[in-house]
């Protein structure tokens, strides 16, 4: 009588594919919430220098004396950094598992014409990985420019409003910003739908039939347009 012995190591529940998807979904939604708040702050630029700089100042003094100077900002930064790291780690882990399961061998994989228009097939889903890379690179540049004041295209300034205006008066800064924001939009388009589906909010067999699809379109469009309004308004001389 032949017998077989299981040799595969059992993956801990915390590292299972389901756990990875949940971690990716929750961390992604945390970042969506941050983007909405950040977009609101960016739109303060239309109120002029005093309104924008006052808003930036209050972010740093919020909660004093219970919180230290910039205490709230550091809480947000740590939470956001943790979300980014968890999101990236889960994404890379799932991509590697999917690559292995799909039959990649020596850089090649099997080809099939089936499922060409499956539930998760969209332009946004195809660009999700590289869009994430573009976003990560841009975040580093964005922090060095408008937060740390290390990079100063257009001229350095102690005024957050003036730094923003100085940078967005340069066409290539606005162009790079636009590319990054569009990458964010495509990322959100697929990511919001996928995250809510993972969390059990989708009951449709196809993406088009899902009630989450219009929500994903709406949120991604609002965030994309909201982030692009200030730089293009400054570049075109409408404000700033």
C-alpha positions in Angstrom: 0.0 0.0 0.0 1.5 3.3 -1.1 1.5 6.2 1.2 2.4 9.9 0.7 3.7 12.4 3.2 3.0 16.1 3.1 6.2 18.0 3.1 5.0 21.5 2.6 5.3 23.8 5.6 2.0 25.2 6.7 1.8 28.9 6.3 0.8 30.8 9.5 -2.6 32.4 9.5 -1.1 35.8 9.7 0.8 35.2 6.4 -1.9 33.4 4.5 -3.2 34.8 1.2 -6.5 35.8 2.8 -4.6 37.7 5.6 -2.4 39.4 3.0 -5.4 40.5 1.0 -7.1 41.9 4.1 -3.9 43.7 5.1 -3.6 45.2 1.6 -7.3 46.3 1.6 -7.3 47.9 5.1 -3.9 49.7 4.6 -5.1 50.9 1.2 -8.3 52.4 2.6 -6.3 54.1 5.3 -4.3 55.8 2.5 -7.5 56.7 0.7 -8.7 58.5 3.8 -5.4 60.4 4.0 -5.5 61.4 0.4 -9.0 62.9 0.9 -7.8 65.0 3.8 -4.6 66.0 2.0 -6.6 67.0 -1.1 -8.8 69.2 1.2 -5.6 70.9 2.5 -4.2 71.4 -1.0 -7.4 73.2 -2.1 -6.8 75.8 0.6 -4.3 77.3 -1.9 -7.3 79.0 -3.6 -7.9 80.9 -0.4 -4.6 82.7 -0.8 -1.3 82.7 1.2 -2.8 83.6 4.6 -5.4 80.9 4.5 -3.0 78.3 3.3 -0.2 79.1 5.7 -2.6 79.4 8.6 -3.9 75.9 7.8 -0.4 74.5 7.6 0.5 76.2 10.9 -2.6 74.8 12.7 -1.6 71.3 11.5 1.6 71.7 13.4 0.1 73.1 16.6 -3.0 71.0 16.7 -3.6 69.5 20.1 -1.1 71.7 22.0 -0.2 71.5 24.9 -1.6 67.9 25.2 0.4 67.1 22.1 3.9 68.4 21.3 4.6 70.7 18.3 3.9 68.7 15.1 2.6 65.8 17.4 -0.5 65.2 15.2 1.6 65.3 12.0 4.0 62.7 13.4 1.1 60.4 14.4 -0.3 60.7 10.9 3.1 60.2 9.3 3.9 57.0 11.4 0.4 55.6 10.6 0.8 56.4 6.9 4.3 55.0 6.7 3.1 51.8 8.4 0.2 51.6 5.9 2.5 52.1 2.9 5.0 49.4 4.2 2.2 46.9 4.9 0.5 47.6 1.5 3.8 47.2 -0.4 4.8 44.1 1.5 1.4 42.5 1.0 1.4 43.5 -2.7 4.8 42.0 -3.3 4.0 38.8 -1.4 0.7 38.3 -3.3 2.4 39.0 -6.7 5.1 36.4 -6.0 2.6 33.8 -5.0 0.4 34.6 -8.0 3.5 34.4 -10.3 4.4 31.0 -8.9 0.8 29.7 -9.1 0.4 31.0 -12.7 3.2 28.7 -13.9 6.1 31.1 -14.4 9.3 29.2 -15.1 12.5 30.8 -16.3 10.8 34.1 -17.0 8.0 32.5 -19.0 4.5 31.3 -18.3 1.8 29.3 -20.1 -0.5 31.2 -22.4 -4.3 30.9 -22.4 -7.0 32.8 -24.2 -9.5 32.0 -21.5 -10.6 34.6 -19.0 -9.5 37.5 -21.2 -12.3 39.7 -19.9 -12.6 38.3 -16.4 -13.9 40.2 -13.4 -10.7 42.0 -12.5 -9.5 42.7 -16.1 -9.1 46.4 -16.5 -6.4 48.9 -17.6 -6.1 50.0 -14.0 -5.4 46.5 -12.8 -2.7 46.0 -15.5 -0.9 49.2 -14.5 -1.3 48.7 -10.8 2.2 47.4 -10.1 4.1 50.0 -12.1 1.7 52.7 -10.9 2.6 51.8 -7.3 6.3 52.2 -8.2 5.7 55.7 -9.7 3.7 56.7 -6.7 6.5 55.6 -4.2 9.1 57.5 -6.2 6.9 60.6 -6.3 6.2 60.4 -2.6 9.9 60.7 -1.8 10.3 63.7 -4.1 7.1 65.3 -2.8 8.3 65.0 0.8 11.7 66.5 0.0 10.1 69.3 -1.9 7.0 70.5 0.1 7.6 69.0 3.5 11.3 68.9 4.2 12.1 71.9 2.0 15.2 70.2 0.8 14.5 70.4 -2.9 13.4 73.9 -4.0 12.3 74.2 -7.7 11.4 77.8 -8.3 13.0 78.9 -5.1 13.0 78.1 -1.4 10.7 79.7 1.1 9.6 79.3 4.8 6.1 79.8 3.6 4.3 76.5 2.6 2.1 78.6 0.2 5.1 80.2 -1.5 6.9 76.9 -1.9 3.9 75.4 -3.5 3.4 78.3 -5.9 7.1 78.6 -6.7 7.2 74.9 -7.7 4.0 74.8 -9.7 4.9 77.8 -11.8 7.4 75.4 -13.5 5.9 73.3 -16.3 8.0 70.2 -15.7 7.1 70.1 -12.0 3.4 70.3 -12.9 3.9 67.6 -15.6 5.7 65.2 -13.2 3.0 65.9 -10.6 0.3 65.2 -13.1 1.8 61.9 -14.1 2.0 60.8 -10.5 -1.5 61.9 -9.7 -2.9 60.0 -12.7 -1.0 57.0 -11.5 -2.8 57.5 -8.2 -6.1 57.7 -9.9 -5.6 54.5 -11.9 -4.4 52.8 -8.7 -7.5 53.9 -6.8 -9.8 53.0 -9.6 -8.9 49.3 -9.2 -7.8 49.4 -5.6 -11.0 50.7 -4.0 -13.1 48.2 -5.8 -10.7 45.4 -5.0 -10.3 46.4 -1.3 -14.1 46.6 -0.7 -14.5 43.3 -2.5 -11.9 41.7 -0.2 -13.8 43.1 2.8 -17.0 41.4 1.6 -18.9 44.3 0.1 -19.2 43.0 -3.4 -21.9 40.6 -4.4 -21.7 40.8 -8.2 -20.2 38.3 -10.6 -18.7 41.0 -12.9 -17.1 44.3 -12.3 -19.6 46.2 -14.5 -22.5 44.8 -12.6 -21.0 45.7 -9.2 -22.4 48.6 -7.3 -18.8 49.3 -6.1 -17.6 50.2 -9.6 -19.4 53.6 -9.8 -18.1 54.3 -6.2 -14.5 53.5 -7.3 -14.8 55.7 -10.4 -16.3 58.6 -8.4 -13.7 58.5 -5.5 -10.8 58.1 -7.9 -12.1 60.9 -10.1 -12.7 63.3 -7.2 -9.2 62.7 -5.7 -7.5 63.0 -9.1 -9.2 66.2 -10.1 -8.9 67.7 -6.6 -5.1 67.1 -6.6 -4.7 68.4 -10.2 -6.7 71.7 -9.7 -4.0 73.6 -7.6 -0.9 72.9 -9.8 -2.7 73.7 -13.1 -4.4 76.8 -11.7 -1.0 78.1 -10.5 0.7 77.2 -13.8 -2.1 78.9 -15.9 -2.0 82.0 -13.6 -5.6 81.5 -12.3 -4.3 81.6 -8.7 -1.0 82.0 -6.9 
